[in-house]
């Protein structure tokens, strides 16, 4: 579904991504783990068209997205739940979800809304509540729900566990697995390596702009280098 080849991204004179290659197969959860500043969020931002690569290709279902505007990328079937959730705090939960379906018909909107409410019953309970008054976990559910409202084939998730309590993290990752089982392909960027590798079908380790390791998610949990660098083990 998604294929990235020899991707180079610069911020001014800073070489943020140094020739990365990765593949996301349809129906899978693929995760990208790494430390702060490794280039994880830059990868997602580049796929979404928010950052332009200097070199390399990004192909989604065969189409080259490297120079495609963001709004067209969304219309092609990619949804984004950004780092920090970025909900519209002065709008209600329902209004945030409506914005996620701006490019869909009324019938599609109602169908997706029902699905999102099934995934996250709390959002339906709080549909008239201002998004800024929700808890961190509820805002993350709203960010994911808003991304799903466009009926995406591929969902880009950027640090969904950031700042959340352990029990809420478990709830969010359960929702990610449910969304995947119901047909969405997911590219997950996450610092919580344990949680990410437990749900991922395949994983890449990104270090200072380069992919240094890849493999089946749960197999990488056994890798000594991963355990030492990302799971806090000696």
Backbone as CSV, one residue per row, in Angstrom:
resi,resn,N_x,N_y,N_z,CA_x,CA_y,CA_z,C_x,C_y,C_z
1,UNK,0.823,-1.209,0.000,0.000,0.000,0.000,0.856,1.258,0.000
2,UNK,1.859,1.301,0.865,2.757,2.456,0.952,4.194,1.980,0.778
3,UNK,4.919,2.670,-0.101,6.328,2.311,-0.319,7.160,3.583,-0.374
4,UNK,8.146,3.656,0.497,9.058,4.800,0.554,10.444,4.318,0.137
5,UNK,11.052,5.045,-0.799,12.370,4.654,-1.301,13.333,5.839,-1.269
6,UNK,14.468,5.615,-0.633,15.592,6.565,-0.640,15.135,7.986,-0.296
7,UNK,14.395,8.120,0.797,13.802,9.413,1.158,14.798,10.274,1.943
8,UNK,15.057,11.464,1.400,15.933,12.442,2.050,15.129,13.716,2.313
9,UNK,15.178,14.185,3.565,14.464,15.413,3.949,15.423,16.314,4.710
10,UNK,15.371,17.592,4.387,16.213,18.589,5.053,15.341,19.664,5.700
11,UNK,15.795,20.156,6.856,15.272,21.390,7.438,16.415,22.401,7.362
12,UNK,16.402,23.241,6.339,17.545,24.121,6.135,18.777,23.284,5.855
13,UNK,19.799,23.452,6.697,21.024,22.677,6.526,21.030,21.375,7.291
14,UNK,19.952,21.069,7.997,19.886,19.844,8.801,19.315,18.704,7.968
15,UNK,20.070,17.627,7.857,19.669,16.446,7.088,18.864,15.534,8.015
16,UNK,17.534,15.670,7.976,16.677,14.995,8.955,16.422,13.529,8.621
17,UNK,16.186,13.214,7.345,16.008,11.833,6.900,17.059,11.527,5.849
18,UNK,17.790,10.432,6.033,18.983,10.152,5.232,18.833,8.874,4.423
19,UNK,17.902,8.913,3.473,17.756,7.785,2.565,16.995,6.608,3.139
20,UNK,15.859,6.871,3.813,15.127,5.759,4.422,14.279,5.024,3.391
21,UNK,14.099,3.730,3.653,13.247,2.858,2.841,12.323,2.103,3.789
22,UNK,11.036,2.133,3.490,10.112,1.321,4.287,8.873,0.991,3.467
23,UNK,8.203,-0.074,3.874,7.011,-0.559,3.183,5.914,-0.831,4.203
24,UNK,4.692,-0.449,3.851,3.523,-0.759,4.684,2.570,-1.573,3.824
25,UNK,2.371,-2.830,4.184,1.459,-3.694,3.437,0.020,-3.488,3.909
26,UNK,-0.894,-3.673,2.976,-2.306,-3.469,3.283,-2.759,-4.388,4.419
27,UNK,-3.545,-3.818,5.342,-4.104,-4.590,6.443,-3.176,-4.770,7.634
28,UNK,-1.995,-4.162,7.583,-1.014,-4.346,8.655,-0.925,-3.125,9.570
29,UNK,-0.402,-3.355,10.759,0.078,-2.278,11.629,1.590,-2.295,11.535
30,UNK,2.151,-1.201,11.047,3.602,-1.060,10.959,4.002,0.079,11.886
31,UNK,5.036,-0.147,12.689,5.456,0.891,13.620,6.872,1.360,13.331
32,UNK,7.095,2.613,13.657,8.404,3.249,13.509,8.786,3.753,14.891
33,UNK,9.806,3.140,15.501,10.220,3.538,16.837,11.594,4.207,16.781
34,UNK,11.889,4.955,17.830,13.165,5.643,17.899,13.113,6.738,18.944
35,UNK,14.267,7.296,19.255,14.364,8.336,20.268,13.859,9.673,19.723
36,UNK,13.730,10.657,20.614,13.400,12.015,20.174,14.435,12.505,19.166
37,UNK,13.963,13.140,18.102,14.881,13.686,17.104,15.382,12.688,16.083
38,UNK,14.864,11.457,16.129,15.329,10.429,15.184,14.787,10.645,13.780
39,UNK,13.659,11.366,13.669,13.056,11.609,12.363,11.710,10.933,12.172
40,UNK,11.131,10.424,13.253,9.867,9.685,13.149,8.730,10.587,12.673
41,UNK,8.534,11.701,13.375,7.444,12.610,13.001,7.699,13.237,11.636
42,UNK,8.958,13.492,11.313,9.289,14.027,9.990,8.850,13.061,8.895
43,UNK,9.003,11.769,9.142,8.569,10.769,8.167,7.074,10.886,7.908
44,UNK,6.278,10.972,8.984,4.829,11.078,8.809,4.443,12.391,8.143
45,UNK,5.093,13.465,8.540,4.786,14.776,7.960,5.111,14.806,6.465
46,UNK,6.152,14.098,6.082,6.520,14.039,4.665,5.513,13.218,3.874
47,UNK,5.081,12.097,4.426,4.048,11.290,3.763,2.782,12.115,3.560
48,UNK,2.431,12.919,4.572,1.203,13.714,4.524,1.341,14.977,3.674
49,UNK,2.526,15.238,3.132,2.724,16.385,2.267,2.991,17.685,2.990
50,UNK,3.205,17.624,4.298,3.464,18.831,5.078,4.924,19.254,4.996
51,UNK,5.786,18.319,4.622,7.207,18.579,4.390,7.547,17.984,3.033
52,UNK,8.337,18.700,2.253,8.714,18.224,0.933,10.075,17.530,0.967
53,UNK,10.172,16.337,0.386,11.481,15.668,0.333,12.386,16.311,-0.711
54,UNK,13.673,16.263,-0.458,14.629,16.737,-1.456,14.933,15.630,-2.460
55,UNK,14.789,14.395,-2.005,15.101,13.251,-2.874,14.281,12.060,-2.399
56,UNK,13.979,11.157,-3.342,13.266,9.933,-2.991,11.814,9.951,-3.428
57,UNK,11.138,8.804,-3.277,9.750,8.672,-3.687,8.887,8.124,-2.553
58,UNK,7.619,8.551,-2.575,6.597,8.030,-1.667,5.452,7.563,-2.554
59,UNK,5.208,6.266,-2.581,4.140,5.733,-3.426,3.031,5.150,-2.551
60,UNK,1.797,5.572,-2.852,0.623,5.081,-2.134,-0.320,4.462,-3.155
61,UNK,-0.508,3.143,-3.041,-1.301,2.401,-4.033,-0.827,2.708,-5.452
62,UNK,0.474,2.819,-5.619,1.082,3.000,-6.931,1.270,4.435,-7.380
63,UNK,0.609,5.390,-6.693,0.701,6.802,-7.095,1.813,7.497,-6.315
64,UNK,2.619,8.292,-7.005,3.714,9.030,-6.368,3.139,10.263,-5.668
65,UNK,3.350,10.335,-4.340,2.821,11.450,-3.547,3.873,12.526,-3.268
66,UNK,5.075,12.372,-3.790,6.198,13.216,-3.373,5.946,14.702,-3.564
67,UNK,5.132,15.070,-4.542,4.847,16.484,-4.799,3.349,16.786,-4.751
68,UNK,2.603,15.921,-4.091,1.143,16.070,-4.031,0.742,16.932,-2.845
69,UNK,-0.172,17.907,-3.021,-0.637,18.722,-1.886,-1.347,17.874,-0.837
70,UNK,-1.302,18.332,0.402,-1.865,17.563,1.509,-3.336,17.242,1.304
71,UNK,-4.133,18.200,0.853,-5.573,17.940,0.738,-5.862,16.828,-0.257
72,UNK,-5.018,16.720,-1.299,-5.205,15.632,-2.254,-4.749,14.293,-1.679
73,UNK,-3.728,14.333,-0.842,-3.270,13.106,-0.169,-4.375,12.567,0.736
74,UNK,-5.049,13.452,1.465,-6.158,13.035,2.323,-7.273,12.430,1.477
75,UNK,-7.568,13.059,0.344,-8.626,12.549,-0.532,-8.282,11.196,-1.138
76,UNK,-7.002,10.912,-1.274,-6.581,9.606,-1.803,-6.777,8.488,-0.785
77,UNK,-7.001,8.848,0.489,-7.298,7.814,1.470,-6.312,7.688,2.606
78,UNK,-5.633,8.781,2.955,-4.714,8.775,4.099,-5.271,9.705,5.174
79,UNK,-5.407,9.183,6.390,-5.863,9.981,7.529,-4.720,10.195,8.495
80,UNK,-4.740,11.324,9.210,-3.639,11.687,10.106,-4.167,12.036,11.489
81,UNK,-3.595,11.399,12.515,-3.822,11.780,13.914,-2.483,12.308,14.425
82,UNK,-2.316,13.638,14.502,-0.992,14.221,14.741,-0.516,14.102,16.181
83,UNK,0.785,14.291,16.359,1.364,14.340,17.701,0.737,15.496,18.479
84,UNK,0.465,15.253,19.762,-0.133,16.291,20.590,-1.629,16.435,20.387
85,UNK,-2.219,15.539,19.593,-3.659,15.425,19.370,-4.246,16.546,18.531
86,UNK,-3.900,17.811,18.807,-4.293,18.950,17.970,-5.802,19.026,17.719
87,UNK,-6.593,18.731,18.739,-8.037,18.915,18.584,-8.360,20.407,18.629
88,UNK,-9.508,20.784,18.079,-9.952,22.171,18.132,-10.673,22.376,19.455
89,UNK,-9.952,22.969,20.410,-10.430,22.989,21.795,-11.702,23.796,21.992
90,UNK,-11.941,24.801,21.124,-13.127,25.645,21.292,-14.332,25.122,20.513
91,UNK,-14.186,23.941,19.888,-15.301,23.286,19.212,-15.727,22.054,19.997
92,UNK,-16.959,21.615,19.796,-17.440,20.425,20.483,-16.814,19.169,19.884
93,UNK,-16.994,18.068,20.583,-16.523,16.775,20.086,-17.142,16.489,18.717
94,UNK,-18.446,16.694,18.591,-19.124,16.430,17.323,-18.597,17.331,16.211
95,UNK,-18.359,18.597,16.510,-17.849,19.514,15.487,-16.453,19.114,15.025
96,UNK,-15.607,18.622,15.947,-14.294,18.115,15.565,-14.425,16.922,14.621
97,UNK,-15.345,16.020,14.928,-15.545,14.854,14.076,-16.092,15.255,12.709
98,UNK,-16.985,16.233,12.683,-17.533,16.716,11.409,-16.426,17.250,10.502
99,UNK,-15.452,17.941,11.094,-14.348,18.480,10.298,-13.535,17.362,9.644
100,UNK,-13.450,16.226,10.320,-12.720,15.097,9.751,-13.381,14.511,8.518
101,UNK,-14.677,14.802,8.333,-15.428,14.237,7.210,-15.794,15.297,6.185
102,UNK,-15.010,16.384,6.136,-15.367,17.512,5.265,-15.473,17.130,3.792
103,UNK,-14.741,16.082,3.389,-14.727,15.700,1.969,-15.598,14.479,1.686
104,UNK,-16.542,14.184,2.585,-17.413,13.027,2.415,-18.871,13.455,2.275
105,UNK,-19.660,12.585,1.675,-21.089,12.863,1.517,-21.781,12.738,2.871
106,UNK,-23.007,13.222,2.930,-23.781,13.155,4.168,-23.961,11.708,4.628
107,UNK,-24.264,10.832,3.678,-24.471,9.422,4.019,-23.184,8.797,4.558
108,UNK,-22.057,9.092,3.903,-20.775,8.559,4.366,-20.431,9.114,5.735
109,UNK,-20.702,10.405,5.938,-20.447,11.035,7.236,-21.216,10.333,8.346
110,UNK,-22.511,10.090,8.131,-23.339,9.461,9.167,-22.873,8.031,9.445
111,UNK,-22.469,7.327,8.383,-21.968,5.957,8.549,-20.684,5.939,9.372
112,UNK,-19.762,6.844,9.045,-18.499,6.896,9.778,-18.707,7.351,11.223
113,UNK,-19.614,8.293,11.421,-19.886,8.778,12.777,-20.387,7.642,13.663
114,UNK,-21.258,6.831,13.110,-21.775,5.692,13.873,-20.649,4.719,14.226
115,UNK,-19.732,4.503,13.257,-18.607,3.596,13.504,-17.688,4.158,14.585
116,UNK,-17.368,5.440,14.507,-16.482,6.061,15.491,-17.116,6.013,16.880
117,UNK,-18.399,6.243,16.956,-19.086,6.171,18.256,-19.091,4.742,18.803
118,UNK,-19.136,3.753,17.899,-19.053,2.360,18.338,-17.667,2.057,18.899
119,UNK,-16.629,2.595,18.239,-15.257,2.396,18.716,-15.008,3.121,20.034
120,UNK,-15.542,4.346,20.129,-15.281,5.201,21.286,-16.607,5.712,21.850
121,UNK,-17.312,4.887,22.620,-18.610,5.299,23.169,-18.534,6.594,23.984
122,UNK,-17.368,6.851,24.573,-17.220,8.057,25.383,-17.373,9.323,24.538
123,UNK,-16.977,9.240,23.277,-17.121,10.408,22.407,-18.587,10.717,22.149
124,UNK,-19.389,9.684,22.023,-20.826,9.930,21.844,-21.420,10.546,23.102
125,UNK,-20.992,10.058,24.267,-21.479,10.614,25.534,-21.114,12.095,25.669
126,UNK,-19.959,12.471,25.122,-19.451,13.833,25.269,-19.552,14.654,23.969
127,UNK,-20.442,14.241,23.081,-20.496,14.858,21.751,-20.761,16.355,21.783
128,UNK,-21.450,16.848,22.813,-21.756,18.280,22.905,-20.746,19.037,23.767
129,UNK,-19.768,18.323,24.303,-18.771,18.926,25.199,-17.640,19.546,24.384
130,UNK,-17.109,20.682,24.860,-15.969,21.299,24.182,-14.759,20.377,24.268
131,UNK,-14.061,20.217,23.150,-12.930,19.286,23.102,-11.826,19.667,24.083
132,UNK,-11.665,20.962,24.347,-10.623,21.406,25.267,-10.850,21.001,26.705
133,UNK,-12.064,20.575,27.032,-12.369,20.165,28.414,-12.243,18.662,28.612
134,UNK,-11.897,17.919,27.558,-11.728,16.472,27.669,-10.403,16.132,28.342
135,UNK,-10.318,14.932,28.885,-9.044,14.445,29.421,-8.099,14.152,28.266
136,UNK,-6.813,13.945,28.596,-5.829,13.642,27.568,-6.182,12.398,26.777
137,UNK,-6.647,11.362,27.479,-7.025,10.126,26.805,-8.216,10.315,25.889
138,UNK,-9.188,11.090,26.336,-10.363,11.359,25.508,-9.999,12.194,24.284
139,UNK,-9.079,13.140,24.463,-8.634,13.929,23.316,-7.907,13.053,22.293
140,UNK,-7.152,12.057,22.773,-6.480,11.155,21.842,-7.502,10.315,21.071
141,UNK,-8.536,9.864,21.766,-9.611,9.137,21.089,-10.279,10.023,20.048
142,UNK,-10.461,11.293,20.386,-11.081,12.231,19.446,-10.182,12.455,18.227
143,UNK,-8.885,12.590,18.453,-7.947,12.784,17.338,-7.968,11.580,16.396
144,UNK,-8.004,10.378,16.972,-8.067,9.166,16.148,-9.421,9.075,15.450
145,UNK,-10.490,9.377,16.193,-11.825,9.349,15.599,-11.960,10.339,14.459
146,UNK,-11.403,11.531,14.629,-11.448,12.550,13.571,-10.714,12.072,12.318
147,UNK,-9.553,11.402,12.514,-8.808,10.862,11.373,-9.617,9.784,10.648
148,UNK,-10.396,9.016,11.395,-11.174,7.933,10.797,-12.410,8.429,10.055
149,UNK,-12.833,9.659,10.333,-14.048,10.182,9.718,-13.920,10.349,8.206
150,UNK,-12.701,10.430,7.692,-12.519,10.568,6.240,-12.495,9.219,5.524
151,UNK,-12.786,8.146,6.263,-12.784,6.777,5.730,-11.430,6.431,5.099
152,UNK,-10.336,6.611,5.837,-9.005,6.390,5.242,-8.686,4.923,5.038
153,UNK,-7.883,4.662,4.017,-7.335,3.325,3.817,-6.093,3.132,4.684
154,UNK,-5.359,4.242,4.902,-4.144,4.226,5.715,-4.242,5.337,6.762
155,UNK,-3.969,4.991,8.018,-4.000,5.970,9.106,-2.582,6.184,9.620
156,UNK,-2.156,7.450,9.685,-0.860,7.814,10.242,-1.082,8.274,11.681
157,UNK,-0.495,7.563,12.625,-0.654,7.883,14.047,0.676,8.341,14.620
158,UNK,0.716,9.558,15.145,1.965,10.130,15.652,1.920,10.236,17.171
159,UNK,2.667,9.368,17.840,2.821,9.367,19.306,1.477,9.355,20.034
160,UNK,0.613,8.358,19.797,-0.693,8.357,20.453,-0.656,8.172,21.965
161,UNK,0.454,7.639,22.506,0.512,7.415,23.958,1.125,8.585,24.721
162,UNK,1.555,9.623,24.016,2.298,10.721,24.633,1.495,11.386,25.752
163,UNK,2.078,11.386,26.954,1.483,12.085,28.081,0.303,11.389,28.728
164,UNK,0.037,10.131,28.372,-1.126,9.434,28.910,-0.727,8.464,30.021
165,UNK,-1.662,8.253,30.955,-1.455,7.290,32.031,-1.448,5.871,31.461
166,UNK,-0.752,4.921,32.128,-0.630,3.555,31.592,-1.954,2.889,31.235
167,UNK,-2.972,3.043,32.065,-4.259,2.414,31.773,-4.902,3.011,30.527
168,UNK,-4.721,4.303,30.343,-5.273,4.971,29.159,-4.496,4.545,27.913
169,UNK,-3.177,4.397,28.051,-2.356,3.909,26.934,-2.856,2.549,26.475
170,UNK,-3.154,1.670,27.411,-3.664,0.342,27.068,-4.984,0.457,26.303
171,UNK,-5.850,1.356,26.741,-7.138,1.550,26.080,-6.948,2.061,24.650
172,UNK,-6.029,3.007,24.483,-5.772,3.566,23.153,-5.215,2.502,22.216
173,UNK,-4.288,1.683,22.699,-3.703,0.654,21.839,-4.703,-0.459,21.538
174,UNK,-5.604,-0.739,22.458,-6.684,-1.682,22.158,-7.545,-1.153,21.011
175,UNK,-7.798,0.166,21.044,-8.586,0.788,19.976,-7.850,0.713,18.639
176,UNK,-6.530,0.905,18.662,-5.731,0.820,17.429,-5.850,-0.573,16.813
177,UNK,-5.776,-1.604,17.654,-5.902,-2.971,17.143,-7.304,-3.224,16.588
178,UNK,-8.317,-2.662,17.238,-9.694,-2.823,16.764,-9.874,-2.160,15.403
179,UNK,-9.362,-0.947,15.271,-9.445,-0.222,14.000,-8.770,-1.029,12.888
180,UNK,-7.628,-1.615,13.196,-6.906,-2.434,12.220,-7.695,-3.678,11.843
181,UNK,-8.271,-4.350,12.825,-9.054,-5.563,12.538,-10.257,-5.247,11.648
182,UNK,-10.742,-4.019,11.757,-11.917,-3.633,10.967,-11.544,-3.045,9.610
183,UNK,-10.277,-3.161,9.233,-9.921,-2.881,7.856,-8.931,-1.772,7.592
184,UNK,-8.577,-0.968,8.593,-7.656,0.145,8.349,-6.205,-0.323,8.485
185,UNK,-5.377,0.103,7.556,-3.930,-0.109,7.648,-3.349,1.051,8.456
186,UNK,-2.352,0.775,9.294,-1.861,1.788,10.224,-0.339,1.878,10.180
187,UNK,0.154,3.118,10.069,1.576,3.405,10.264,1.680,4.200,11.555
188,UNK,2.323,3.605,12.543,2.347,4.116,13.909,3.746,4.586,14.275
189,UNK,3.854,5.847,14.661,5.098,6.392,15.207,4.948,6.444,16.720
190,UNK,5.914,5.881,17.445,5.709,5.747,18.889,7.030,5.627,19.631
191,UNK,7.126,6.379,20.758,8.294,6.243,21.634,8.151,5.080,22.611
192,UNK,6.908,4.714,22.916,6.660,3.594,23.818,6.879,2.298,23.038
193,UNK,8.129,1.863,22.996,8.512,0.732,22.148,7.798,-0.549,22.554
194,UNK,7.628,-0.773,23.845,6.975,-1.995,24.306,5.555,-2.085,23.766
195,UNK,4.779,-1.013,23.928,3.393,-1.010,23.458,3.330,-1.137,21.939
196,UNK,4.194,-0.399,21.245,4.156,-0.392,19.787,4.541,-1.751,19.207
197,UNK,5.601,-2.349,19.708,6.074,-3.616,19.156,5.123,-4.761,19.473
198,UNK,4.365,-4.631,20.548,3.396,-5.668,20.901,2.223,-5.719,19.935
199,UNK,1.874,-4.584,19.322,0.720,-4.582,18.407,1.133,-4.621,16.935
200,UNK,2.400,-4.329,16.639,2.823,-4.172,15.241,3.083,-5.517,14.570
201,UNK,2.635,-5.620,13.327,2.992,-6.778,12.514,4.437,-6.671,12.032
202,UNK,4.883,-5.432,11.798,6.249,-5.204,11.338,6.734,-3.888,11.924
203,UNK,8.045,-3.759,12.116,8.581,-2.574,12.782,9.910,-2.154,12.191
204,UNK,10.153,-0.847,12.258,11.426,-0.252,11.843,11.972,0.569,13.003
205,UNK,13.285,0.517,13.188,13.958,1.340,14.189,14.685,2.460,13.453
206,UNK,14.376,3.688,13.837,14.959,4.859,13.187,15.914,5.548,14.156
207,UNK,17.133,5.772,13.717,18.149,6.439,14.544,18.824,7.525,13.714
208,UNK,18.741,8.758,14.200,19.343,9.935,13.549,19.130,9.930,12.030
209,UNK,17.869,9.714,11.640,17.506,9.816,10.237,17.743,8.599,9.380
210,UNK,18.222,7.512,9.997,18.478,6.280,9.232,17.764,5.102,9.877
211,UNK,17.247,4.195,9.068,16.685,2.951,9.593,17.828,1.977,9.827
212,UNK,17.956,1.574,11.091,19.088,0.726,11.476,18.701,-0.719,11.746
213,UNK,17.385,-0.964,11.851,16.927,-2.306,12.202,15.481,-2.438,11.773
214,UNK,15.089,-3.621,11.349,13.684,-3.869,11.013,13.367,-5.331,11.219
215,UNK,12.072,-5.632,11.379,11.661,-7.016,11.557,10.256,-7.103,12.115
216,UNK,9.798,-8.333,12.327,8.478,-8.563,12.925,8.448,-7.924,14.313
217,UNK,7.351,-7.236,14.626,7.276,-6.455,15.855,7.681,-7.206,17.107
218,UNK,7.038,-8.329,17.369,7.303,-9.044,18.632,8.665,-9.726,18.639
219,UNK,9.198,-9.976,17.454,10.549,-10.540,17.408,11.587,-9.490,17.791
220,UNK,11.320,-8.228,17.406,12.249,-7.166,17.785,12.248,-6.930,19.292
221,UNK,11.152,-7.296,19.959,11.126,-7.181,21.422,12.200,-8.060,22.070
222,UNK,12.612,-9.095,21.361,13.623,-10.007,21.899,15.036,-9.585,21.523
223,UNK,15.151,-8.596,20.625,16.468,-8.173,20.155,17.204,-7.422,21.259
224,UNK,18.428,-7.845,21.526,19.208,-7.254,22.624,19.411,-5.754,22.439
225,UNK,19.650,-5.311,21.193,19.873,-3.880,20.943,18.627,-3.058,21.243
226,UNK,17.460,-3.584,20.860,16.196,-2.890,21.129,15.910,-2.859,22.613
227,UNK,16.122,-3.984,23.267,15.838,-4.061,24.703,16.711,-3.099,25.487
228,UNK,17.961,-2.968,25.081,18.895,-2.080,25.783,18.588,-0.609,25.491
229,UNK,18.306,-0.277,24.223,18.138,1.130,23.841,16.764,1.676,24.141
230,UNK,15.716,0.822,24.038,14.352,1.352,24.108,13.485,0.783,25.223
231,UNK,13.930,-0.309,25.841,13.146,-0.903,26.915,13.824,-0.759,28.271
232,UNK,14.959,-0.045,28.308,15.615,0.261,29.576,16.277,-0.913,30.249
233,UNK,16.668,-1.917,29.472,17.296,-3.096,30.055,18.807,-3.043,29.804
234,UNK,19.560,-3.544,30.776,21.029,-3.586,30.647,21.462,-4.822,29.890
